[in-house]
Amino acid sequence: MIFDDIHWSEEMEAAWKEIKQHRSVTLTIDLFFIGLVFFRKEQKVKQHFSVRF
């Protein structure tokens, strides 16, 4: 899934944090303007990445 404006406001920051903590989420990539969320059943350990450019 793709989420837009994840750092737009305090509410969006809180929503992004909650999304990352969801039990089904296994991988997130924070590209500042958008956030990518993956639900990979074969991945056993959660990973969170931030790419700032």
Rosetta constraint file for C-alpha pairs under 8 A:
AtomPair CA 1 CA 36 HARMONIC 5.86 0.50
AtomPair CA 1 CA 37 HARMONIC 5.08 0.50
AtomPair CA 1 CA 38 HARMONIC 6.63 0.50
AtomPair CA 2 CA 34 HARMONIC 6.75 0.50
AtomPair CA 2 CA 35 HARMONIC 5.71 0.50
AtomPair CA 2 CA 36 HARMONIC 4.80 0.50
AtomPair CA 2 CA 37 HARMONIC 6.36 0.50
AtomPair CA 3 CA 34 HARMONIC 5.48 0.50
AtomPair CA 3 CA 35 HARMONIC 5.02 0.50
AtomPair CA 3 CA 36 HARMONIC 6.52 0.50
AtomPair CA 3 CA 37 HARMONIC 7.98 0.50
AtomPair CA 4 CA 33 HARMONIC 6.27 0.50
AtomPair CA 4 CA 34 HARMONIC 4.47 0.50
AtomPair CA 4 CA 35 HARMONIC 6.51 0.50
AtomPair CA 5 CA 12 HARMONIC 7.34 0.50
AtomPair CA 5 CA 32 HARMONIC 7.59 0.50
AtomPair CA 5 CA 33 HARMONIC 5.07 0.50
AtomPair CA 5 CA 34 HARMONIC 5.61 0.50
AtomPair CA 5 CA 35 HARMONIC 7.96 0.50
AtomPair CA 6 CA 12 HARMONIC 5.32 0.50
AtomPair CA 6 CA 13 HARMONIC 5.89 0.50
AtomPair CA 6 CA 15 HARMONIC 7.87 0.50
AtomPair CA 6 CA 16 HARMONIC 6.06 0.50
AtomPair CA 6 CA 32 HARMONIC 6.85 0.50
AtomPair CA 6 CA 33 HARMONIC 6.30 0.50
AtomPair CA 6 CA 34 HARMONIC 5.91 0.50
AtomPair CA 6 CA 35 HARMONIC 6.41 0.50
AtomPair CA 7 CA 12 HARMONIC 5.99 0.50
AtomPair CA 7 CA 13 HARMONIC 5.35 0.50
AtomPair CA 7 CA 32 HARMONIC 6.56 0.50
AtomPair CA 7 CA 33 HARMONIC 6.87 0.50
AtomPair CA 8 CA 12 HARMONIC 6.13 0.50
AtomPair CA 8 CA 13 HARMONIC 7.35 0.50
AtomPair CA 9 CA 13 HARMONIC 6.23 0.50
AtomPair CA 10 CA 14 HARMONIC 6.19 0.50
AtomPair CA 11 CA 15 HARMONIC 6.15 0.50
AtomPair CA 12 CA 16 HARMONIC 6.05 0.50
AtomPair CA 13 CA 17 HARMONIC 6.26 0.50
AtomPair CA 14 CA 18 HARMONIC 6.24 0.50
AtomPair CA 15 CA 19 HARMONIC 6.12 0.50
AtomPair CA 16 CA 20 HARMONIC 6.25 0.50
AtomPair CA 16 CA 35 HARMONIC 7.99 0.50
AtomPair CA 17 CA 21 HARMONIC 6.47 0.50
AtomPair CA 18 CA 22 HARMONIC 6.45 0.50
AtomPair CA 19 CA 25 HARMONIC 7.54 0.50
AtomPair CA 20 CA 25 HARMONIC 6.42 0.50
AtomPair CA 20 CA 28 HARMONIC 6.75 0.50
AtomPair CA 20 CA 37 HARMONIC 7.92 0.50
AtomPair CA 20 CA 48 HARMONIC 7.82 0.50
AtomPair CA 21 CA 25 HARMONIC 7.19 0.50
AtomPair CA 24 CA 39 HARMONIC 6.03 0.50
AtomPair CA 25 CA 37 HARMONIC 6.78 0.50
AtomPair CA 25 CA 38 HARMONIC 6.00 0.50
AtomPair CA 25 CA 39 HARMONIC 5.00 0.50
AtomPair CA 25 CA 40 HARMONIC 7.65 0.50
AtomPair CA 25 CA 46 HARMONIC 7.35 0.50
AtomPair CA 26 CA 37 HARMONIC 7.84 0.50
AtomPair CA 26 CA 38 HARMONIC 5.97 0.50
AtomPair CA 26 CA 39 HARMONIC 5.37 0.50
AtomPair CA 26 CA 40 HARMONIC 5.99 0.50
AtomPair CA 26 CA 41 HARMONIC 7.75 0.50
AtomPair CA 26 CA 43 HARMONIC 6.58 0.50
AtomPair CA 26 CA 44 HARMONIC 7.43 0.50
AtomPair CA 26 CA 45 HARMONIC 6.76 0.50
AtomPair CA 26 CA 46 HARMONIC 4.52 0.50
AtomPair CA 26 CA 47 HARMONIC 6.34 0.50
AtomPair CA 27 CA 37 HARMONIC 5.98 0.50
AtomPair CA 27 CA 38 HARMONIC 5.05 0.50
AtomPair CA 27 CA 39 HARMONIC 6.88 0.50
AtomPair CA 27 CA 40 HARMONIC 7.59 0.50
AtomPair CA 27 CA 46 HARMONIC 5.71 0.50
AtomPair CA 27 CA 47 HARMONIC 4.86 0.50
AtomPair CA 27 CA 48 HARMONIC 5.74 0.50
AtomPair CA 27 CA 49 HARMONIC 7.99 0.50
AtomPair CA 28 CA 35 HARMONIC 6.97 0.50
AtomPair CA 28 CA 36 HARMONIC 5.50 0.50
AtomPair CA 28 CA 37 HARMONIC 4.60 0.50
AtomPair CA 28 CA 38 HARMONIC 6.23 0.50
AtomPair CA 28 CA 47 HARMONIC 6.54 0.50
AtomPair CA 28 CA 48 HARMONIC 4.81 0.50
AtomPair CA 28 CA 49 HARMONIC 6.15 0.50
AtomPair CA 29 CA 35 HARMONIC 5.71 0.50
AtomPair CA 29 CA 36 HARMONIC 5.02 0.50
AtomPair CA 29 CA 37 HARMONIC 6.67 0.50
AtomPair CA 29 CA 48 HARMONIC 6.00 0.50
AtomPair CA 29 CA 49 HARMONIC 4.73 0.50
AtomPair CA 29 CA 50 HARMONIC 5.74 0.50
AtomPair CA 29 CA 51 HARMONIC 7.23 0.50
AtomPair CA 30 CA 34 HARMONIC 6.49 0.50
AtomPair CA 30 CA 35 HARMONIC 4.67 0.50
AtomPair CA 30 CA 36 HARMONIC 6.54 0.50
AtomPair CA 30 CA 48 HARMONIC 7.77 0.50
AtomPair CA 30 CA 49 HARMONIC 6.03 0.50
AtomPair CA 30 CA 50 HARMONIC 4.49 0.50
AtomPair CA 30 CA 51 HARMONIC 6.03 0.50
AtomPair CA 31 CA 35 HARMONIC 5.85 0.50
AtomPair CA 31 CA 36 HARMONIC 7.82 0.50
AtomPair CA 31 CA 50 HARMONIC 6.19 0.50
AtomPair CA 31 CA 51 HARMONIC 5.17 0.50
AtomPair CA 31 CA 52 HARMONIC 6.23 0.50
AtomPair CA 32 CA 50 HARMONIC 7.63 0.50
AtomPair CA 32 CA 51 HARMONIC 7.34 0.50
AtomPair CA 32 CA 52 HARMONIC 6.61 0.50
